[in-house]
Amino acid sequence: MSFLKKISYTDLAMGKSQNKFFSQGLKFQCQGSGKCCVSRGEYGFVYMTQDDRKKMAEVLKMTPSAFTRKYCEKTGGIWHLKANPDGPECLFLNPKNQCEVYNGRPVQCRTWPFWPENMNTRAWRRDVVRFCPGVGQGKVTSPQKIQKTLEEQEAAEAELFGPSSLK
């Protein structure tokens, strides 16, 4: 999912065209399609911070260590959810396209589609509008909320990949 192209929100805000992109906010409301819960090639991993693993374990009424052993693995020294052996969708996506661990879902899932790499006109149209039926739906998400979400995503990326990942 996210974490592949490291673009700092601060860097985005410095460019006028980038800042104008969401200066009036963006309409988005999840439509429950489950499309974001299906691996799309290079966006295959759902990376897990330590806090993500604790929250998901709590929702599943497990200890964090038991959750990590059962549902996570490391690639390149970074924890992520295991791939679903039965398909490209997340292990926790049920047949009704609902997340079974919604209240404990990781930062990467909570912050979609407001990821740093999506926050320019070209990427938004190419990677979000064409893919996600929630774009243009519901109420406008304020620029302040988008900024807060971007900062949450960046903090998770810095924890997982180190502060240099944001440059």
DSSP file (Angstrom, degrees, kcal/mol; ACC not computed):
  #  RESIDUE AA STRUCTURE BP1 BP2  ACC     N-H-->O    O-->H-N    N-H-->O    O-->H-N    TCO  KAPPA ALPHA  PHI   PSI    X-CA   Y-CA   Z-CA
    1    1 A M              0   0    0      0, 0.0     3,-0.3     0, 0.0    43,-0.1   0.000 360.0 360.0 360.0-111.2    0.0    0.0    0.0
    2    2 A S        +     0   0    0      1,-0.2    43,-0.1    43,-0.1    45,-0.1   0.041 360.0  72.0 -80.3-164.9    1.7    3.2    1.1
    3    3 A F  S    S+     0   0    0      2,-0.2    -1,-0.2     1,-0.1     3,-0.1   0.459  71.3  98.7  80.2   5.1    5.3    3.7    2.1
    4    4 A L  S    S+     0   0    0     -3,-0.3     2,-0.7     1,-0.3    -2,-0.1   0.921  79.8  41.0 -92.8 -46.6    6.9    3.3   -1.3
    5    5 A K  S    S-     0   0    0      2,-0.1     2,-1.0   161,-0.0    -1,-0.3  -0.903  81.2-144.7-103.5 114.7    7.5    6.8   -2.5
    6    6 A K        +     0   0    0     -2,-0.7     2,-0.5    -3,-0.1   160,-0.1  -0.688  32.5 158.3 -87.6 105.3    8.8    8.9    0.3
    7    7 A I        -     0   0    0     -2,-1.0     2,-0.2   160,-0.1   160,-0.1  -0.992  34.1-134.4-127.7 122.9    7.4   12.4    0.0
    8    8 A S     >  -     0   0    0     -2,-0.5     4,-2.1   158,-0.5     5,-0.1  -0.531   9.1-136.5 -77.8 139.3    7.3   14.7    3.0
    9    9 A Y  H  > S+     0   0    0      1,-0.2     4,-2.8    -2,-0.2     5,-0.2   0.879 108.6  58.4 -59.1 -36.9    4.1   16.6    3.6
   10   10 A T  H  > S+     0   0    0      1,-0.2     4,-1.2     2,-0.2    -1,-0.2   0.920 105.1  49.3 -59.0 -43.3    6.3   19.6    4.4
   11   11 A D  H  > S+     0   0    0      1,-0.2     4,-0.7     2,-0.2     3,-0.3   0.903 111.6  49.6 -61.9 -40.9    7.9   19.3    0.9
   12   12 A L  H >< S+     0   0    0     -4,-2.1     3,-1.0     1,-0.2     7,-0.4   0.916 107.4  53.3 -64.4 -42.7    4.4   19.2   -0.6
   13   13 A A  H 3< S+     0   0    0     -4,-2.8    -1,-0.2     1,-0.3    -2,-0.2   0.752  99.1  65.0 -66.3 -22.9    3.2   22.2    1.3
   14   14 A M  H 3< S+     0   0    0     -4,-1.2     2,-0.5    -3,-0.3    -1,-0.3   0.807  89.4  75.9 -70.5 -29.0    6.2   24.2    0.0
   15   15 A G  S <X S-     0   0    0     -3,-1.0     4,-2.7    -4,-0.7     5,-0.2  -0.731  74.3-147.1 -88.7 126.9    4.9   24.0   -3.6
   16   16 A K  H  > S+     0   0    0     -2,-0.5     4,-2.7     1,-0.2     5,-0.2   0.899  98.3  51.1 -59.9 -42.6    2.0   26.3   -4.4
   17   17 A S  H  > S+     0   0    0      1,-0.2     4,-1.1     2,-0.2    -1,-0.2   0.890 112.4  47.3 -64.8 -36.2    0.5   23.9   -6.9
   18   18 A Q  H  > S+     0   0    0     -6,-0.2     4,-0.7     2,-0.2     3,-0.4   0.938 112.6  48.5 -67.1 -46.3    0.6   21.1   -4.4
   19   19 A N  H >< S+     0   0    0     -4,-2.7     3,-0.7    -7,-0.4     4,-0.4   0.893 109.1  53.1 -62.1 -40.7   -0.8   23.2   -1.6
   20   20 A K  H >< S+     0   0    0     -4,-2.7     3,-0.7     1,-0.2     4,-0.4   0.806  92.7  76.9 -63.5 -28.8   -3.7   24.4   -3.9
   21   21 A F  H 3< S+     0   0    0     -4,-1.1    -1,-0.2    -3,-0.4    -2,-0.2   0.884 117.4  10.2 -52.3 -44.6   -4.5   20.8   -4.7
   22   22 A F  T X< S+     0   0    0     -4,-0.7     3,-1.6    -3,-0.7    -1,-0.3   0.135  91.5 115.0-123.3  22.3   -6.3   20.3   -1.3
   23   23 A S  T <  S+     0   0    0     -3,-0.7    -2,-0.1    -4,-0.4    -3,-0.1   0.737  87.3  41.9 -65.3 -21.3   -6.4   23.8    0.0
   24   24 A Q  T 3  S-     0   0    0     -4,-0.4    -1,-0.3     1,-0.4    -2,-0.1   0.310 121.4-111.8-102.1   6.4  -10.3   23.6   -0.2
   25   25 A G    <   -     0   0    0     -3,-1.6    -1,-0.4   117,-0.1     2,-0.4  -0.222  29.2 -99.9  86.2 176.6  -10.4   20.1    1.1
   26   26 A L  E     -A  141   0A   0    115,-1.7   115,-3.5    -4,-0.1     2,-0.6  -0.999  22.1-120.1-139.4 139.6  -11.3   17.0   -0.7
   27   27 A K  E     +A  140   0A   0     -2,-0.4   109,-2.9   113,-0.3   110,-0.3  -0.695  48.5 148.9 -80.8 123.3  -14.6   15.0   -0.8
   28   28 A F  E     +A  135   0A   0    111,-1.4     2,-0.3    -2,-0.6   107,-0.2  -0.941  15.3 163.1-155.9 133.8  -14.0   11.5    0.3
   29   29 A Q        -     0   0    0    105,-1.7   108,-0.1    -2,-0.3   109,-0.1  -0.922  43.4-110.2-149.1 125.8  -16.1    8.9    2.1
   30   30 A C        -     0   0    0     -2,-0.3    -2,-0.0     1,-0.1   102,-0.0  -0.269  23.3-165.8 -55.4 134.4  -15.4    5.2    2.2
   31   31 A Q        -     0   0    0    106,-0.0    -1,-0.1     0, 0.0   101,-0.0   0.365  38.1-118.2-104.4   1.5  -17.9    3.2    0.2
   32   32 A G        +     0   0    0      1,-0.1    -2,-0.1     2,-0.0     0, 0.0   0.799  67.2 140.4  69.2  29.0  -16.9   -0.2    1.6
   33   33 A S        -     0   0    0      1,-0.1    65,-0.1    65,-0.0    -1,-0.1   0.768  55.1-139.1 -74.7 -24.6  -15.8   -1.6   -1.8
   34   34 A G    >   +     0   0    0     63,-0.1     3,-1.6     1,-0.0    -1,-0.1   0.460  65.3 126.0  78.8   0.5  -12.8   -3.4   -0.2
   35   35 A K  G >   +     0   0    0      1,-0.3     3,-1.3     2,-0.2    97,-0.1   0.852  69.5  54.5 -61.2 -34.5  -10.7   -2.3   -3.2
   36   36 A C  G 3  S+     0   0    0      1,-0.3    -1,-0.3    73,-0.0     4,-0.1   0.592 101.3  61.6 -75.5  -8.1   -8.1   -0.8   -1.0
   37   37 A C  G <  S+     0   0    0     -3,-1.6    53,-2.7     2,-0.1     2,-0.5   0.232  88.4  86.7-100.1  11.8   -7.8   -4.1    0.9
   38   38 A V  B <  S-B   89   0B   0     -3,-1.3    51,-0.3    51,-0.3    -4,-0.0  -0.952  86.7-110.2-116.4 130.5   -6.7   -6.0   -2.2
   39   39 A S        -     0   0    0     49,-2.9     2,-0.3    -2,-0.5     5,-0.2  -0.294  24.7-165.1 -59.7 135.8   -3.0   -6.2   -3.1
   40   40 A R    >   -     0   0    0      3,-0.4     3,-1.4     1,-0.2     2,-0.5  -0.600  46.4 -95.3-122.2  69.0   -2.1   -4.3   -6.2
   41   41 A G  G >  S+     0   0    0      1,-0.3     3,-0.7    -2,-0.3    -1,-0.2  -0.419 115.8  24.7  63.6-110.7    1.3   -5.6   -7.1
   42   42 A E  G 3  S+     0   0    0     -2,-0.5     3,-0.4     1,-0.3    -1,-0.3   0.695 118.5  63.8 -63.1 -19.3    3.9   -3.2   -5.6
   43   43 A Y  G <  S+     0   0    0     -3,-1.4    -3,-0.4     1,-0.2    -1,-0.3  -0.217  70.0 123.0 -95.9  43.8    1.4   -2.1   -3.0
   44   44 A G    <   +     0   0    0     -3,-0.7     2,-0.3    -2,-0.3    -1,-0.2   0.753  47.9  75.1 -81.5 -26.9    1.2   -5.6   -1.5
   45   45 A F        -     0   0    0     -3,-0.4     2,-0.7   -43,-0.1   -43,-0.1  -0.662  57.1-154.2 -96.4 143.3    2.2   -5.1    2.2
   46   46 A V        -     0   0    0     35,-0.3    35,-2.4    -2,-0.3     2,-0.1  -0.933  30.1-145.5-104.9 103.2    0.3   -3.6    5.0
   47   47 A Y  B     -C   80   0C   0     -2,-0.7     2,-0.5    33,-0.2    61,-0.4  -0.403   9.3-147.8 -74.3 146.9    3.1   -2.4    7.2
   48   48 A M        -     0   0    0     31,-2.2    31,-0.3    -2,-0.1     2,-0.1  -0.951   5.6-156.6-125.9 116.4    2.6   -2.6   11.0
   49   49 A T     >  -     0   0    0     -2,-0.5     4,-2.1     1,-0.1     5,-0.2  -0.326  40.5-102.5 -73.7 170.1    4.0   -0.3   13.6
   50   50 A Q  H  > S+     0   0    0      1,-0.2     4,-2.0     2,-0.2     5,-0.1   0.916 126.2  49.8 -60.8 -42.2    4.3   -1.6   17.1
   51   51 A D  H  > S+     0   0    0      2,-0.2     4,-2.7     1,-0.2    -1,-0.2   0.884 107.0  55.2 -64.3 -38.9    1.2    0.3   18.1
   52   52 A D  H  > S+     0   0    0      1,-0.2     4,-2.5     2,-0.2     5,-0.2   0.928 108.8  47.9 -58.0 -45.1   -0.7   -1.2   15.1
   53   53 A R  H  X S+     0   0    0     -4,-2.1     4,-2.1     1,-0.2    -1,-0.2   0.879 111.4  50.4 -65.6 -37.7    0.1   -4.7   16.2
   54   54 A K  H  X S+     0   0    0     -4,-2.0     4,-2.2     2,-0.2    -2,-0.2   0.933 112.2  46.7 -64.6 -45.7   -1.0   -3.9   19.8
   55   55 A K  H  X S+     0   0    0     -4,-2.7     4,-2.2     2,-0.2    -2,-0.2   0.912 113.5  47.0 -65.4 -43.4   -4.3   -2.5   18.7
   56   56 A M  H  X S+     0   0    0     -4,-2.5     4,-2.0     1,-0.2    -1,-0.2   0.905 111.5  52.0 -66.0 -39.2   -5.1   -5.3   16.3
   57   57 A A  H  <>S+     0   0    0     -4,-2.1     5,-3.0    -5,-0.2     4,-0.3   0.906 108.5  51.6 -61.0 -41.3   -4.2   -7.8   18.9
   58   58 A E  H ><5S+     0   0    0     -4,-2.2     3,-1.3     3,-0.2    -2,-0.2   0.923 108.6  50.0 -62.1 -45.2   -6.5   -6.1   21.4
   59   59 A V  H 3<5S+     0   0    0     -4,-2.2    -1,-0.2     1,-0.3    -2,-0.2   0.873 114.5  45.1 -60.6 -37.2   -9.4   -6.2   18.9
   60   60 A L  T 3<5S-     0   0    0     -4,-2.0    -1,-0.3    -5,-0.2    -2,-0.2   0.394 114.2-119.7 -87.9   3.3   -8.8   -9.9   18.4
   61   61 A K  T < 5S+     0   0    0     -3,-1.3     2,-0.3    -4,-0.3    -3,-0.2   0.928  72.5 123.2  56.7  49.6   -8.4  -10.5   22.1
   62   62 A M      < -     0   0    0     -5,-3.0    -1,-0.2    -8,-0.1    -2,-0.1  -0.851  68.8-100.1-129.0 164.0   -4.8  -11.8   21.7
   63   63 A T     >  -     0   0    0     -2,-0.3     4,-2.7     1,-0.1     5,-0.2  -0.579  37.0-115.3 -78.1 153.6   -1.5  -10.7   23.2
   64   64 A P  H  > S+     0   0    0      0, 0.0     4,-2.7     0, 0.0     5,-0.2   0.885 116.9  51.2 -56.9 -38.4    0.6   -8.6   20.8
   65   65 A S  H  > S+     0   0    0      2,-0.2     4,-2.3     1,-0.2     5,-0.2   0.906 110.8  47.4 -68.7 -39.2    3.2  -11.3   20.6
   66   66 A A  H  > S+     0   0    0      2,-0.2     4,-2.2     1,-0.2     5,-0.2   0.914 113.4  49.0 -66.0 -41.9    0.6  -14.0   19.8
   67   67 A F  H  X S+     0   0    0     -4,-2.7     4,-3.2     2,-0.2     5,-0.4   0.940 111.5  49.1 -60.3 -47.6   -0.9  -11.7   17.1
   68   68 A T  H  X S+     0   0    0     -4,-2.7     4,-1.8     1,-0.2    -2,-0.2   0.917 112.0  48.1 -61.3 -44.6    2.5  -11.0   15.6
   69   69 A R  H  < S+     0   0    0     -4,-2.3    -1,-0.2    -5,-0.2    -2,-0.2   0.897 120.0  38.1 -62.2 -40.4    3.5  -14.7   15.5
   70   70 A K  H  < S+     0   0    0     -4,-2.2    -2,-0.2    -5,-0.2    -1,-0.2   0.891 131.4  20.0 -80.8 -40.1    0.2  -15.6   13.8
   71   71 A Y  H  < S+     0   0    0     -4,-3.2    11,-2.9    -5,-0.2     2,-0.3   0.491 110.4  64.9-114.8  -4.7   -0.5  -12.7   11.5
   72   72 A C  E  <  +D   81   0C   0     -4,-1.8     2,-0.3    -5,-0.4     9,-0.2  -0.808  45.0 177.7-123.4 160.7    2.7  -10.9   10.8
   73   73 A E  E     -D   80   0C   0      7,-2.4     7,-2.2    -2,-0.3     2,-0.4  -0.961  27.2-115.3-149.7 165.6    6.1  -11.4    9.2
   74   74 A K  E     -D   79   0C   0     -2,-0.3     2,-0.4     5,-0.2     5,-0.2  -0.867  23.0-179.7-108.3 137.5    9.2   -9.3    8.5
   75   75 A T  E >  S-D   78   0C   0      3,-2.0     3,-1.5    -2,-0.4    -2,-0.0  -0.990  81.6  -6.3-131.2 125.7   10.6   -8.3    5.2
   76   76 A G  T 3  S-     0   0    0     -2,-0.4     3,-0.1     1,-0.3    -1,-0.1   0.796 131.1 -58.8  61.0  27.4   13.7   -6.3    5.1
   77   77 A G  T 3  S+     0   0    0      1,-0.2     2,-0.5     0, 0.0    -1,-0.3   0.569 114.0 115.5  80.8   9.5   13.5   -6.0    8.9
   78   78 A I  E <   - D   0  75C   0     -3,-1.5    -3,-2.0    83,-0.0    -1,-0.2  -0.950  64.0-125.6-120.2 129.0   10.0   -4.4    8.8
   79   79 A W  E     + D   0  74C   0     -2,-0.5   -31,-2.2   -31,-0.3     2,-0.3  -0.427  38.0 158.5 -70.8 141.1    6.9   -6.0   10.2
   80   80 A H  E     -CD  47  73C   0     -7,-2.2    -7,-2.4   -33,-0.3   -33,-0.2  -0.966  46.2 -83.4-152.0 163.5    3.8   -6.3    7.9
   81   81 A L  E     - D   0  72C   0    -35,-2.4   -35,-0.3    -2,-0.3    -9,-0.3  -0.413  52.6-106.0 -66.1 145.9    0.7   -8.4    7.7
   82   82 A K        -     0   0    0    -11,-2.9     9,-0.4     1,-0.1     2,-0.1  -0.369  39.3-101.7 -66.5 152.5    1.1  -11.8    6.2
   83   83 A A        -     0   0    0      7,-0.1    -1,-0.1     1,-0.1     7,-0.1  -0.454  36.9-106.5 -71.8 150.4   -0.3  -12.3    2.7
   84   84 A N    >   -     0   0    0      5,-0.4     3,-1.2     3,-0.3    -1,-0.1  -0.697  22.6-153.4 -77.7 119.2   -3.5  -14.1    2.4
   85   85 A P  T 3  S+     0   0    0      0, 0.0    -1,-0.1     0, 0.0    -2,-0.0   0.689  92.3  54.5 -69.3 -14.9   -2.8  -17.6    1.0
   86   86 A D  T 3  S-     0   0    0      1,-0.2    -2,-0.0     3,-0.1     3,-0.0   0.425 122.4 -28.2 -98.7   0.5   -6.3  -17.8   -0.5
   87   87 A G    <   -     0   0    0     -3,-1.2    -3,-0.3     2,-0.2    -1,-0.2  -0.979  69.6 -78.8 169.7 179.7   -6.2  -14.5   -2.5
   88   88 A P  S    S+     0   0    0      0, 0.0   -49,-2.9     0, 0.0     3,-0.1   0.588  92.0  97.8 -82.1  -9.4   -4.9  -11.0   -3.0
   89   89 A E  B    S-B   38   0B   0    -51,-0.3    -5,-0.4     1,-0.1   -51,-0.3  -0.366  87.2 -85.4 -80.3 160.1   -7.2   -9.5   -0.4
   90   90 A C    >   -     0   0    0    -53,-2.7     3,-1.7     1,-0.1    -1,-0.1  -0.249  34.7-118.6 -59.2 146.6   -6.2   -8.8    3.2
   91   91 A L  T 3  S+     0   0    0     -9,-0.4    -1,-0.1     1,-0.3    -2,-0.1   0.770 114.1  51.7 -56.0 -26.8   -6.6  -11.6    5.7
   92   92 A F  T 3  S+     0   0    0    -55,-0.1     8,-3.2     2,-0.1     2,-0.6   0.292  81.1 105.1-100.8   9.8   -9.1   -9.5    7.6
   93   93 A L  B <   -E   99   0D   0     -3,-1.7     6,-0.2     6,-0.2    -4,-0.1  -0.818  61.1-150.0 -91.1 120.3  -11.4   -8.6    4.8
   94   94 A N    >   -     0   0    0      4,-2.9     3,-2.3    -2,-0.6     4,-0.2  -0.307  32.2 -93.4 -85.1 173.2  -14.6  -10.7    5.0
   95   95 A P  T 3  S+     0   0    0      0, 0.0    -1,-0.1     0, 0.0    -2,-0.0   0.694 126.1  58.6 -60.6 -18.4  -16.8  -11.8    2.1
   96   96 A K  T 3  S-     0   0    0      2,-0.1     3,-0.1   -62,-0.0    -2,-0.0   0.253 120.3-109.7 -91.6  12.3  -19.0   -8.7    2.6
   97   97 A N  S <  S+     0   0    0     -3,-2.3     2,-0.4     1,-0.2   -63,-0.1   0.826  75.8 136.1  61.3  35.0  -15.9   -6.5    2.0
   98   98 A Q        -     0   0    0     -4,-0.2    -4,-2.9   -65,-0.1     2,-0.5  -0.894  60.0-115.7-111.9 143.8  -15.9   -5.5    5.6
   99   99 A C  B >   -E   93   0D   0     -2,-0.4     3,-1.0    -6,-0.2    -6,-0.2  -0.653  15.3-155.8 -78.9 125.1  -12.8   -5.2    7.8
  100  100 A E  T 3  S+     0   0    0     -8,-3.2    -1,-0.1    -2,-0.5     3,-0.1   0.624  96.5  38.5 -75.2 -13.4  -13.0   -7.7   10.6
  101  101 A V  T >  S+     0   0    0     -9,-0.3     3,-2.3     1,-0.1     4,-0.4  -0.107  74.4 141.0-125.1  33.8  -10.6   -5.6   12.7
  102  102 A Y  G X  S+     0   0    0     -3,-1.0     3,-1.3     1,-0.3    -1,-0.1   0.845  70.2  52.1 -49.9 -45.6  -11.9   -2.2   11.7
  103  103 A N  G 3  S+     0   0    0      1,-0.3    -1,-0.3    -4,-0.1    -2,-0.1   0.642 119.6  36.7 -70.1 -12.6  -11.5   -0.6   15.2
  104  104 A G  G <  S+     0   0    0     -3,-2.3    -1,-0.3   -48,-0.1    -2,-0.2   0.187  83.4 142.6-120.9  15.8   -7.9   -1.7   15.3
  105  105 A R    <   -     0   0    0     -3,-1.3    -3,-0.1    -4,-0.4     5,-0.0  -0.222  54.6-101.6 -62.3 149.9   -6.9   -1.3   11.7
  106  106 A P    >>  -     0   0    0      0, 0.0     4,-2.5     0, 0.0     3,-0.8  -0.143  29.6-102.3 -71.4 165.4   -3.3    0.0   11.2
  107  107 A V  H 3> S+     0   0    0      1,-0.3     4,-2.5     2,-0.2     5,-0.2   0.894 120.0  60.6 -50.9 -45.4   -2.3    3.5   10.3
  108  108 A Q  H 34 S+     0   0    0    -61,-0.4     4,-0.5     1,-0.2    -1,-0.3   0.860 111.2  39.3 -55.2 -38.5   -1.8    2.6    6.7
  109  109 A C  H X4 S+     0   0    0     -3,-0.8     3,-0.6     2,-0.2    -1,-0.2   0.884 114.4  52.9 -78.9 -40.8   -5.4    1.6    6.4
  110  110 A R  H 3< S+     0   0    0     -4,-2.5    -2,-0.2     1,-0.2    -3,-0.2   0.816 109.6  48.9 -64.6 -31.0   -6.8    4.5    8.5
  111  111 A T  T >< S+     0   0    0     -4,-2.5     3,-1.9    -5,-0.2    -1,-0.2   0.590  85.4 152.0 -92.0  -9.7   -5.1    7.1    6.5
  112  112 A W  T <   +     0   0    0     -3,-0.6   -76,-0.0    -4,-0.5    -3,-0.0  -0.384  64.3  14.9 -58.3 138.0   -6.1    6.0    3.0
  113  113 A P  T 3  S+     0   0    0      0, 0.0     2,-2.0     0, 0.0    -1,-0.3  -0.934 112.3  76.6 -95.2  11.0   -6.3    7.8    0.6
  114  114 A F    <   +     0   0    0     -3,-1.9    39,-0.2     3,-0.1    -2,-0.1  -0.380  61.9 142.3 -87.3  63.3   -4.5   10.7    2.3
  115  115 A W    >>  -     0   0    0     -2,-2.0     3,-2.0     1,-0.1     4,-0.6  -0.767  62.3-115.7 -97.3 146.7   -1.0    9.3    1.8
  116  116 A P  G >4 S+     0   0    0      0, 0.0     3,-1.3     0, 0.0    -1,-0.1   0.871 114.9  55.1 -50.6 -42.2    1.8   11.7    1.0
  117  117 A E  G 34 S+     0   0    0      1,-0.3     3,-0.1  -112,-0.2     6,-0.1   0.656 107.0  51.8 -70.9 -12.5    2.5   10.2   -2.4
  118  118 A N  G <4 S+     0   0    0     -3,-2.0     2,-1.3     1,-0.2    -1,-0.3   0.529  82.4  97.1 -93.6  -7.9   -1.2   10.7   -3.3
  119  119 A M    <<  +     0   0    0     -3,-1.3     2,-0.3    -4,-0.6    -1,-0.2  -0.227  66.1  75.6 -91.5  50.0   -1.3   14.4   -2.5
  120  120 A N  S  > S-     0   0    0     -2,-1.3     4,-2.9    -3,-0.1     5,-0.3  -0.966  88.5-108.8-144.8 157.5   -0.7   16.0   -5.9
  121  121 A T  H  > S+     0   0    0     -2,-0.3     4,-2.4     1,-0.2     5,-0.2   0.887 114.3  48.4 -54.9 -47.1   -3.1   16.3   -8.7
  122  122 A R  H  > S+     0   0    0      1,-0.2     4,-2.7     2,-0.2     5,-0.2   0.950 116.0  41.5 -62.3 -51.2   -1.5   13.7  -11.0
  123  123 A A  H  >>S+     0   0    0      1,-0.2     4,-3.4     2,-0.2     5,-0.7   0.901 112.5  55.4 -64.9 -40.3   -1.2   11.0   -8.4
  124  124 A W  I  X>S+     0   0    0     -4,-2.9     5,-3.0     1,-0.2     4,-1.5   0.938 114.3  39.8 -58.0 -47.4   -4.6   11.7   -7.0
  125  125 A R  I  <>S+     0   0    0     -4,-2.4     5,-1.3    -5,-0.3    -2,-0.2   0.921 123.4  39.7 -68.1 -43.3   -6.2   11.2  -10.4
  126  126 A R  I  <5S+     0   0    0     -4,-2.7    -2,-0.2    -5,-0.2    -3,-0.2   0.922 129.5  24.5 -73.6 -45.8   -4.0    8.3  -11.4
  127  127 A D  I  <5S+     0   0    0     -4,-3.4    -3,-0.2    -5,-0.2    -2,-0.2   0.643 133.7  23.0-101.2 -16.8   -3.9    6.3   -8.2
  128  128 A V  I >X<S+     0   0    0     -4,-1.5     4,-3.6    -5,-0.7     3,-0.8   0.787 117.9  46.4-116.2 -57.9   -7.0    7.3   -6.2
  129  129 A V  I 34<S+     0   0    0     -5,-3.0    -4,-0.2     1,-0.3    -3,-0.1   0.910 116.5  46.0 -57.7 -45.6   -9.8    8.6   -8.4
  130  130 A R  T 34<S+     0   0    0     -5,-1.3    -1,-0.3    -6,-0.3    -4,-0.1   0.714 124.7  33.7 -69.2 -19.2   -9.5    5.8  -11.0
  131  131 A F  T <4 S+     0   0    0     -3,-0.8    -2,-0.2     1,-0.2    -1,-0.2   0.805 107.5  61.7-106.0 -38.6   -9.3    3.2   -8.2
  132  132 A C    ><  -     0   0    0     -4,-3.6     3,-1.2     1,-0.1    -1,-0.2  -0.841  53.0-160.5-109.8 120.5  -11.4    4.3   -5.3
  133  133 A P  T 3  S+     0   0    0      0, 0.0    -1,-0.1     0, 0.0    -4,-0.1   0.561  86.6  73.9 -72.0  -6.3  -15.2    4.8   -5.4
  134  134 A G  T >   +     0   0    0      2,-0.1     3,-1.7  -106,-0.1  -105,-1.7   0.650  69.4 104.8 -80.9 -15.0  -15.1    6.9   -2.2
  135  135 A V  E <  S+A   28   0A   0     -3,-1.2  -107,-0.2     1,-0.3     3,-0.1  -0.487  89.2  15.8 -68.9 132.2  -13.5    9.9   -4.0
  136  136 A G  E 3  S+     0   0A   0   -109,-2.9     2,-0.3     1,-0.3    -1,-0.3   0.459 105.7 113.8  84.7   1.8  -16.1   12.7   -4.5
  137  137 A Q  E <   -     0   0A   0     -3,-1.7    -1,-0.3  -110,-0.3  -109,-0.1  -0.720  64.9  -3.1-104.9 154.5  -18.5   11.1   -2.0
  138  138 A G  E    S-     0   0A   0     -2,-0.3  -109,-0.1  -111,-0.1     2,-0.1  -0.185 103.5 -18.6  72.0-158.7  -19.7   12.4    1.4
  139  139 A K  E    S-     0   0A   0   -111,-0.2  -111,-1.4     1,-0.1     2,-0.3  -0.365  75.6 -91.3 -82.8 162.2  -18.6   15.6    3.1
  140  140 A V  E     -A   27   0A   0   -113,-0.2     2,-0.6    -2,-0.1  -113,-0.3  -0.587  33.6-135.0 -73.4 130.0  -15.5   17.6    2.3
  141  141 A T  E     -A   26   0A   0   -115,-3.5  -115,-1.7    -2,-0.3    -1,-0.0  -0.790  31.2-120.0 -83.8 123.5  -12.5   16.5    4.4
  142  142 A S     >  -     0   0    0     -2,-0.6     4,-2.5  -117,-0.2     5,-0.2  -0.198  12.8-117.5 -65.9 154.3  -10.9   19.8    5.6
  143  143 A P  H  > S+     0   0    0      0, 0.0     4,-2.6     0, 0.0     5,-0.2   0.851 116.9  56.2 -58.3 -33.4   -7.3   20.7    4.6
  144  144 A Q  H  > S+     0   0    0      2,-0.2     4,-2.3     1,-0.2     5,-0.1   0.912 108.3  45.4 -66.1 -42.5   -6.5   20.7    8.4
  145  145 A K  H  > S+     0   0    0      2,-0.2     4,-2.4     1,-0.2    -1,-0.2   0.897 112.7  51.3 -68.1 -39.4   -7.8   17.1    8.7
  146  146 A I  H  X S+     0   0    0     -4,-2.5     4,-2.7     2,-0.2    -2,-0.2   0.935 110.6  49.2 -61.0 -44.8   -5.9   16.0    5.6
  147  147 A Q  H  X S+     0   0    0     -4,-2.6     4,-2.3     1,-0.2    -2,-0.2   0.923 110.9  49.2 -61.2 -44.4   -2.8   17.6    7.0
  148  148 A K  H  X S+     0   0    0     -4,-2.3     4,-2.0     1,-0.2    -1,-0.2   0.898 111.8  49.4 -61.6 -40.7   -3.2   15.8   10.3
  149  149 A T  H  X S+     0   0    0     -4,-2.4     4,-2.4     2,-0.2    -2,-0.2   0.908 109.9  50.7 -65.4 -42.8   -3.7   12.5    8.5
  150  150 A L  H  X S+     0   0    0     -4,-2.7     4,-2.7     1,-0.2    -2,-0.2   0.903 109.9  50.5 -60.6 -41.5   -0.6   13.1    6.4
  151  151 A E  H  X S+     0   0    0     -4,-2.3     4,-2.2     2,-0.2    -1,-0.2   0.876 109.0  51.3 -66.0 -37.7    1.4   13.8    9.5
  152  152 A E  H  X S+     0   0    0     -4,-2.0     4,-1.9     2,-0.2    -2,-0.2   0.921 111.9  47.4 -63.4 -43.9    0.1   10.6   11.2
  153  153 A Q  H  X S+     0   0    0     -4,-2.4     4,-2.4   -39,-0.2    -2,-0.2   0.922 111.7  50.4 -63.1 -44.7    1.1    8.6    8.1
  154  154 A E  H  X S+     0   0    0     -4,-2.7     4,-2.6     1,-0.2    -1,-0.2   0.882 107.6  53.2 -62.5 -38.9    4.5   10.2    8.0
  155  155 A A  H  X S+     0   0    0     -4,-2.2     4,-2.1     2,-0.2    -1,-0.2   0.904 109.9  48.3 -63.4 -40.5    5.1    9.4   11.7
  156  156 A A  H  X S+     0   0    0     -4,-1.9     4,-2.5     2,-0.2     5,-0.2   0.917 111.8  49.6 -65.1 -42.8    4.3    5.8   11.1
  157  157 A E  H  X S+     0   0    0     -4,-2.4     4,-3.3     1,-0.2     5,-0.5   0.905 110.1  50.7 -62.6 -41.1    6.7    5.7    8.1
  158  158 A A  H  X S+     0   0    0     -4,-2.6     4,-1.7     1,-0.2    -1,-0.2   0.894 111.1  49.1 -64.5 -38.9    9.4    7.4   10.1
  159  159 A E  H  < S+     0   0    0     -4,-2.1    -2,-0.2    -5,-0.2    -1,-0.2   0.921 119.8  37.1 -64.5 -43.5    9.0    4.7   12.9
  160  160 A L  H  < S+     0   0    0     -4,-2.5    -2,-0.2    -5,-0.1    -3,-0.2   0.910 134.6  19.2 -75.9 -43.7    9.1    1.9   10.4
  161  161 A F  H  < S-     0   0    0     -4,-3.3    -3,-0.2    -5,-0.2    -2,-0.2   0.485 110.1-105.0-111.0  -6.4   11.7    3.1    7.9
  162  162 A G    ><  -     0   0    0     -4,-1.7     3,-1.9    -5,-0.5     4,-0.2  -0.007  39.8 -75.9  93.7 156.0   13.6    5.7    9.9
  163  163 A P  G >  S+     0   0    0      0, 0.0     3,-1.6     0, 0.0    -1,-0.1   0.775 124.9  67.0 -61.6 -26.9   13.4    9.5    9.6
  164  164 A S  G >  S+     0   0    0      1,-0.3     3,-1.4     2,-0.2    -2,-0.1   0.681  83.8  75.7 -68.8 -14.6   15.5    9.5    6.4
  165  165 A S  G <  S+     0   0    0     -3,-1.9    -1,-0.3     1,-0.3    -3,-0.1   0.677  86.0  63.3 -68.1 -16.0   12.6    7.8    4.6
  166  166 A L  G <         0   0    0     -3,-1.6  -158,-0.5     1,-0.2    -1,-0.3   0.427 360.0 360.0 -90.5   1.4   10.7   11.1    4.5
  167  167 A K    <         0   0    0     -3,-1.4    -1,-0.2  -160,-0.1    -2,-0.1   0.440 360.0 360.0 -97.1 360.0   13.2   12.8    2.3
